[in-house]
Amino acid sequence: MFTKILIANRGEIACRVIATCQRLGIATVAVYSEADRDARHVRLADEAVAIGPAPARESYLRGDAILEAARRSGAQAIHPGYGFLSENADFAQACAEAGIVFIGPSAAAIRAMGDKSAAKALMQRAGVPLTPGYHGQIQTPEFLREQADGIGYPVLIKASAGGGGKGMRRVDDSADFIEALASCQREAQSAFGNAHVLVEKYVERPRHIEIQVFGDSHGNVVHLFERDCSVQRRHQKVLEEAPAPGMTPGRRAAMGKAATDAARAVNYVGAGTVEFIAAPDGAFFFMEMNTRLQVEHPVTEYITGTDLVEWQLRVAAGQVLPKTQEQLSIHGHALEARLYAEDADRGFLPSTGTLRHLRLPAGSAHVRVDAGVEQGDAITPFYDPMIAKLIVWDVDRDAALRRMRQALADCEVVGVTTNAAFLRRLVMTGSFAQARLDTALIEREQAALAPNEEDSDPALWALAAIAAVATAPPASIDARDPHSPWQAQDGWRLGVRAAHRITLEHRHTQQLLAVRGDGQTWSVTRGDHTLQATGTLSGGALRMQIGGQLHRATVIRDGAELHLFGRDGAQRFTLHDPVSEADQSVADAGRLTAPMPGRIVATLVTPGTQVQRGAPLLVLEAMKMEHTLQAPADGTVHGYHVRAGDQVTDGAVLVDFEATAS
């Protein structure tokens, strides 16, 4: 076994590898960019080496810098995690040439599976079922349309070198094919430097089922059963589970054999995932092979009782696989949700900032949290905005689903917006709860997934109002006589206690509330209605009796924002000061600002142009995604403060914009 390894990654996977190495007595070396100088994986590792500036292309994607770090530290092997260089055949080859073990498959296996067209040809020879389609080299538009016409619509155009949903288009009619092909090829060329595409039959109501495979250098290959990854948004996985609901023993055996046949076809060594599209009638077709560990591997670990990172280390060290196929079995059911710093109600716009409060579910035999950050860490615009993976296990799917609902409700995050509420709505939809799974589930359940904009429970407004008053920062006190009763700020008046009048906003609704209280007995008036409450708020723990019902919540005040974390998840209120906000609105008039740090990709309008509300004004790249900023109203673009290529900070003024007077 190795005595020291270098982890060529960051975030939760780097932390996970470090934890496994510590358990096995293996020393670890972390690498980090300037943005990750104080990151959790750096703090956890035995050693840490700086490899470059914040952008990934100048740090985590620099194979030469990572190899040099391995040489200087004396690391015997490099674990690539996932993403970055994990499927880079040139890097795997460079490691071999440097005499450093790449903890993954050979460069030849990565190359064989990296090109979708070539991989499908290889799989066809190996007898692995393929989706009907054209995977050849001829790329002329008319020829490809003829192939699509022969396959039968709908078809899917896919970038041969692609992934992550980029360079992919569904086409339902021959008349639309040429335009969709051109768009797909442009995106593929831009994203992967390769415009080559393949054309396949689009499977209606497909499920995305993948098989975890493992091979060693002694010729052994096993599968560790399947994961269902059908719940996706824009071809990106959102929820994963194992085993796949409704999987019959016969279908499981057939898919497992196809996956191990695929691995043997390339002499595969290490962890890999063979991904299939599954049709409602039980047919399944090879889609691609990911030659690395997957983000969702913990659900497989839960149901099989294995540590796949440990398996990677042992296999890379030349050992035989820890278990044979006959020794592997399924126990219970596991679910995984990815907690991201993103605003689901604003088109899943990534959110950046410092995690001023972070409390995640406690780990147990039933709940596991894989996190790459801690309270006080920052979510930056340079990398994937994942906060943590929540993984739950129980004896069956229904019990695991209940645990996932609770785990999501137990997430407390202040400082960035998260997708926790969206995920909780998602696992509570009828389709997911009843395992009616396919890749269009999120689109099908749009109504259920939309946030509830109706007026909230009056008791919730009362709790927020009490919390706002109880946590208000004290006004200054005259130090010459700090105990004077005239300096008390408890609202005492002769005859009746004075009311604190506050304006709160929740779910785009503003309310003026009057609050009276002495710390234990409270009354809250909203409009013509008054609620009485008794209870306390101590150390952030709110315990309040309203109308015969006991309410408990954790209260976190963050500037003008008030966060309540209770049994039903997170509720966020904003405290408004009408006077200061009026002054600020005047100061901000005529300006469009950056919603997050990023790089300007393009300005889209000539200064002096009149535009309508929603017109695209510029494109901002942040967190590996492009975001188009739109005109907030009808008006005129007078000029830009930025140009393509500029790096901007959160809140930077980008556009001089004058709204048309209504």
Summary of the structure (lengths in Angstrom):
residues: 662
radius of gyration: 27.8
end to end distance: 72.9
largest distance: 91.3
contacts: 2179
relative contact order: 0.07
helix: 29%
strand: 33%
